[in-house]
Amino acid sequence: MTAKLCFTLYFMILHFLTLHAQEKPVSVGVIGLTHTHVHWIFNSEKRGEIEIVGIVEADKNLAKQYADQYHFSMNKVYATMQDLIKAKKFEAVTAFGSIYEHLEVVETFAPLGIHVMVEKPLAVSYDHAKKMESLALKYKIHLLTNYETTWYPSVHKAYEMLKKDSIGVLTQLVIRDGHRGPKNIGVNKEFLEWLIDPVKNGGGALMDFGCYGVNIATWMHNGKKPISVTAITQQLQPENNPKVDDEATIVLRYDSSKATIQASWNWPIGRKDMEVYGTTGVLYADNKNNLRVRMAEGYDGFNESTHTLNDRLAPYDDPFALFAAVIKNKISLQPYDLSSLENNMIVMEILEAAKLSAKEKRTIELGQ
């Protein structure tokens, strides 16, 4: 390699690194601290794609706990959303309060052109979701929903293999999510207070964990709605969850496939796993990084291969990195992407039907 070429490459690399270093992170406000998933954004901030410029939390003791843990000044904490708006300039907010509060967050920030990301599910009801969608479209903001499984390489590998016809045509999905229950796993009191409230959370396990499976099923079916929704709910821990269901099974019937979603606060272990069945094989996404593939042989035989997958590449490995990239127009979400508004509007429509099905003990037909 000539000296001239070496110098040219050196200055190209230096120019790239300088541009990257000068790029400003997306300024973000954190709305609420009662959702324990908020730890995620404080850890994510260290990556550099976002900068938390202000936090809204009325409970000063709770805010102090986070300030001590993540070493930020209490001067960054505001009592109300209006106080934050008066004090700071920012491009986006993330909602970490109750699910019921998501609508108010969008009502407050959408008219200001400020983008919003909420934790799953999008809303407590389809009615709330429709109001949020209307505001997002009117004011042309991004409104994204964050699910933990969106960042699982096993989920994306299964989707990729299905779309490449690696296991034939999709016939059914079985998706399981949940844990031993909020109280049994020891969630903090601020989180527990609204998580087991039918108004503030919209329901129990059906909403909390059913949304994961519905989100993935909608994505796997390219945004197609199911023909019908059938749900059964139970309350197996009345002493811990007196006002909400803690066990739910949702069956979605499509033209030529079905999805069975098992959402539970009664699993003996925490789980987020799924099975994807095709006409010639099955994919087992056992956890975030492990995928098994079984190809059918004869009546009951199969050939199995296993895959240990690396985490996805940035910004597809982190919700707030993706949010920042979308805001900066570095990437555009694909139709019915897991985080997208159109996917999660269908999720809310299905969850609403599931709640009605469980309540009235009948199958709900969905209009296409």
C-alpha positions in Angstrom: 0.0 0.0 0.0 1.4 3.4 -1.0 2.0 6.2 1.5 -0.5 8.4 -0.4 -3.2 5.7 -0.1 -2.5 5.2 3.6 -2.9 9.0 4.2 -6.1 9.0 2.2 -7.6 6.1 4.2 -6.5 7.7 7.4 -8.2 11.0 6.7 -11.4 9.2 5.5 -11.6 7.3 8.7 -10.8 10.5 10.7 -13.6 12.4 8.9 -16.1 9.6 9.5 -15.2 9.5 13.3 -15.4 13.2 13.6 -18.9 13.3 11.9 -20.1 10.5 14.2 -18.7 12.3 17.3 -20.4 15.6 16.3 -23.8 14.0 15.8 -26.1 15.1 18.6 -28.1 12.5 20.5 -31.9 12.8 20.3 -33.1 14.8 23.3 -35.7 12.8 25.3 -38.0 13.4 28.2 -39.0 10.5 30.5 -42.6 10.6 31.6 -43.1 8.7 34.8 -41.0 6.3 36.8 -43.6 3.8 38.1 -43.0 1.3 35.3 -39.9 -0.7 36.3 -38.9 -1.0 32.6 -37.7 2.5 33.0 -34.3 1.0 34.1 -33.9 0.1 30.4 -33.7 3.7 29.2 -31.3 4.9 31.9 -29.0 2.1 30.9 -29.5 2.7 27.2 -28.6 6.4 27.5 -25.0 5.4 28.0 -24.8 4.2 24.4 -25.1 7.8 23.1 -28.1 7.7 20.8 -30.3 9.6 23.2 -29.9 12.1 26.0 -32.4 12.3 28.8 -33.0 16.1 29.4 -35.8 15.9 31.9 -38.0 13.5 33.9 -41.6 13.9 35.0 -42.4 12.2 38.3 -44.7 13.6 41.0 -43.4 11.1 43.6 -40.1 12.8 44.8 -39.1 9.8 46.9 -39.3 7.5 43.9 -37.4 10.0 41.8 -34.7 10.2 44.4 -34.2 6.4 44.4 -33.6 6.6 40.6 -31.4 9.7 41.0 -29.2 7.9 43.5 -29.0 4.8 41.4 -28.2 6.5 38.1 -26.4 9.6 39.4 -28.5 12.3 38.0 -29.5 15.6 39.7 -33.0 16.1 41.1 -33.0 19.4 39.2 -33.7 17.2 36.2 -37.0 16.0 37.8 -40.3 17.9 37.2 -43.7 17.4 38.9 -45.8 17.7 35.7 -45.5 17.4 32.0 -46.3 21.1 31.7 -43.4 22.0 34.0 -41.1 20.0 31.8 -42.4 21.7 28.6 -41.8 25.1 30.1 -38.3 24.3 31.2 -36.7 22.1 28.4 -36.6 21.7 24.7 -36.7 18.1 23.5 -37.6 16.0 20.5 -39.2 12.9 22.0 -40.7 11.4 25.2 -40.9 7.9 26.5 -43.8 6.9 28.7 -43.1 4.9 31.9 -46.2 5.3 33.9 -49.4 3.2 33.9 -50.9 2.1 30.6 -53.9 4.3 31.2 -51.6 7.4 31.2 -50.4 6.7 27.7 -53.3 8.6 26.2 -52.6 11.7 28.2 -48.9 11.6 27.2 -49.9 11.6 23.5 -52.6 14.3 24.1 -49.9 16.5 25.7 -47.0 16.1 23.4 -48.4 15.2 19.9 -49.7 18.8 19.3 -46.2 20.1 20.0 -44.7 17.8 17.3 -42.9 15.7 20.0 -42.5 12.0 19.2 -43.7 9.3 21.6 -42.6 5.8 22.6 -44.7 3.8 25.0 -44.2 0.5 26.8 -46.4 -2.3 25.7 -49.3 -2.5 25.2 -50.1 0.7 23.2 -53.1 1.6 25.4 -55.6 0.2 27.9 -58.4 0.0 25.3 -59.1 0.2 21.6 -60.9 3.4 22.3 -57.8 5.0 23.8 -55.7 3.6 21.0 -57.9 5.2 18.3 -57.6 8.6 20.0 -53.8 8.2 20.2 -53.6 7.1 16.5 -55.7 10.1 15.5 -53.4 12.5 17.3 -50.2 10.9 15.9 -51.5 11.1 12.3 -52.9 14.7 12.7 -49.6 16.1 14.1 -47.3 13.8 12.1 -45.4 12.3 15.0 -43.9 8.9 15.4 -45.8 6.8 18.0 -43.9 3.5 18.7 -44.6 0.7 21.1 -41.8 -1.2 22.9 -41.8 -4.9 23.5 -38.9 -6.8 25.0 -39.3 -9.6 22.3 -38.8 -7.0 19.5 -35.1 -7.1 20.3 -34.7 -10.9 20.4 -32.6 -12.3 17.5 -34.4 -15.6 17.8 -37.7 -14.0 17.0 -36.3 -12.3 13.9 -34.4 -15.4 12.7 -37.7 -17.3 13.0 -39.5 -14.6 10.9 -36.7 -14.6 8.3 -36.8 -18.4 8.0 -40.5 -18.5 7.7 -40.5 -15.8 4.9 -37.8 -17.8 3.1 -40.1 -20.8 3.0 -37.6 -22.8 5.2 -40.4 -24.7 7.0 -43.1 -24.5 4.3 -46.3 -22.5 4.7 -47.3 -21.2 8.1 -49.9 -23.3 9.8 -49.8 -22.3 13.4 -48.1 -20.2 16.1 -47.8 -21.1 19.8 -46.5 -18.1 21.8 -46.0 -18.2 25.6 -45.1 -15.3 27.8 -45.2 -14.5 31.5 -43.8 -15.3 34.9 -45.0 -16.3 38.5 -47.0 -13.1 38.8 -46.1 -9.5 39.7 -46.4 -9.9 43.5 -44.5 -13.3 43.5 -41.6 -11.9 41.5 -41.4 -8.9 43.8 -42.1 -5.9 41.6 -41.9 -2.6 43.4 -45.0 -1.2 45.1 -45.4 1.7 42.7 -45.5 -0.8 39.7 -47.7 -3.3 41.5 -50.2 -0.7 42.5 -51.3 -0.1 38.8 -50.3 -3.4 37.3 -53.0 -5.3 39.0 -55.6 -2.6 38.5 -58.2 -3.3 35.7 -58.5 0.4 34.9 -54.9 1.5 35.0 -53.6 -1.6 33.2 -56.6 -2.4 31.2 -56.7 -6.0 32.6 -54.3 -8.5 34.0 -52.2 -11.2 32.3 -54.3 -11.0 29.2 -53.1 -7.4 28.6 -49.7 -7.6 30.2 -48.5 -10.7 28.4 -51.1 -11.4 25.8 -50.0 -8.3 23.9 -46.6 -10.0 23.1 -48.1 -12.9 21.2 -50.7 -10.8 19.4 -47.9 -8.3 18.3 -45.8 -11.2 16.9 -48.8 -13.0 15.3 -49.8 -9.7 13.5 -46.2 -9.3 12.2 -45.9 -12.9 11.1 -49.2 -12.6 9.2 -48.1 -9.4 7.4 -50.6 -7.2 9.2 -53.6 -9.5 8.3 -56.3 -9.5 11.0 -57.6 -12.9 12.2 -61.1 -14.0 11.3 -62.1 -14.6 14.9 -60.8 -14.2 18.4 -61.5 -16.6 21.3 -60.2 -16.1 24.8 -60.5 -17.9 28.1 -59.3 -16.2 31.3 -58.9 -17.4 34.9 -57.9 -16.1 38.3 -55.7 -18.7 39.9 -54.2 -16.3 42.5 -57.2 -14.3 43.9 -55.2 -13.4 47.0 -52.6 -11.6 44.8 -54.7 -10.4 41.9 -58.1 -9.9 43.3 -59.4 -7.5 40.5 -57.9 -9.0 37.3 -57.3 -12.2 35.4 -53.9 -13.8 35.9 -54.3 -16.6 33.3 -55.3 -16.2 29.7 -55.4 -18.2 26.5 -56.2 -16.4 23.3 -56.8 -18.3 20.0 -56.7 -16.3 16.7 -58.2 -18.0 13.7 -56.9 -17.0 10.3 -57.8 -18.2 6.8 -55.3 -21.1 6.8 -53.5 -20.8 10.1 -54.1 -20.2 13.8 -52.2 -18.6 16.7 -52.5 -19.8 20.3 -51.2 -17.3 22.8 -50.7 -18.3 26.4 -50.3 -15.3 28.7 -49.8 -16.2 32.3 -48.9 -14.9 35.8 -48.7 -18.5 36.9 -45.7 -20.0 35.1 -43.2 -21.5 37.5 -40.5 -19.8 35.4 -40.3 -16.6 33.5 -40.7 -17.2 29.8 -40.9 -15.5 26.4 -40.8 -18.3 23.8 -42.6 -19.4 20.8 -43.1 -22.2 18.3 -43.6 -21.6 14.6 -45.2 -24.5 12.6 -45.0 -24.8 8.9 -46.0 -27.6 6.5 -42.6 -29.2 6.6 -41.0 -28.2 9.8 -41.1 -26.2 13.1 -39.0 -23.4 14.6 -38.6 -23.2 18.4 -37.5 -19.8 19.6 -36.6 -20.9 23.1 -35.3 -17.6 24.4 -33.6 -14.5 23.2 -30.6 -16.1 21.6 -31.4 -19.8 21.0 -33.4 -21.2 18.1 -34.0 -24.9 17.2 -35.2 -26.1 13.8 -36.9 -29.4 13.3 -37.5 -30.7 9.8 -40.1 -33.5 9.5 -38.9 -37.0 8.4 -41.5 -39.7 8.0 -44.4 -40.0 10.4 -42.9 -38.8 13.7 -39.2 -38.4 12.9 -37.3 -35.2 12.5 -33.9 -33.8 11.9 -33.0 -31.1 14.4 -30.4 -28.3 14.1 -29.6 -25.6 16.8 -28.6 -22.0 16.4 -27.0 -19.7 19.0 -27.6 -16.2 17.7 -25.7 -13.0 18.3 -27.5 -9.9 19.4 -28.9 -7.8 16.6 -26.8 -5.0 15.2 -27.5 -1.4 16.2 -29.9 0.3 16.1 -32.0 -2.9 15.9 -30.8 -4.1 19.3 -32.3 -1.4 21.5 -35.7 0.4 21.6 -34.3 3.8 22.2 -31.6 3.5 19.6 -34.2 2.5 17.1 -36.5 5.4 18.2 -33.7 7.8 17.7 -32.9 6.4 14.2 -36.5 6.7 13.2 -36.7 10.3 14.4 -33.5 11.2 12.5 -34.9 9.5 9.3 -32.0 7.1 9.3 -34.4 4.2 9.0 -38.0 3.7 8.1 -40.1 1.0 9.8 -41.3 -1.7 7.5 -45.1 -2.2 7.2 -46.5 -3.8 10.3 -43.1 -3.7 12.0 -43.3 -4.9 15.6 -42.9 -1.3 16.9 -45.2 0.3 14.4 -48.5 2.1 15.0 -50.3 0.1 12.4 -49.3 -3.2 14.0 -50.2 -2.1 17.5 -53.6 -0.7 16.4 -54.4 -4.3 15.3 -53.0 -5.6 18.6 -55.4 -3.3 20.5 -58.4 -4.4 18.4 -57.6 -8.0 19.0 -57.0 -7.5 22.7 -60.4 -5.7 23.0 -62.0 -8.7 21.3 -60.2 -11.1 23.6 -61.5 -9.3 26.7 -65.0 -9.4 25.3 -64.7 -13.0 24.4 -63.6 -14.0 27.9 -66.3 -11.9 29.5 -69.1 -13.2 27.3 -67.7 -16.7 26.9 -68.1 -16.6 23.1 -66.0 -16.3 20.0 -65.8 -12.7 18.6 -65.8 -12.4 14.8 -63.6 -9.6 13.4 -64.6 -7.6 10.4 -61.8 -7.7 7.8 
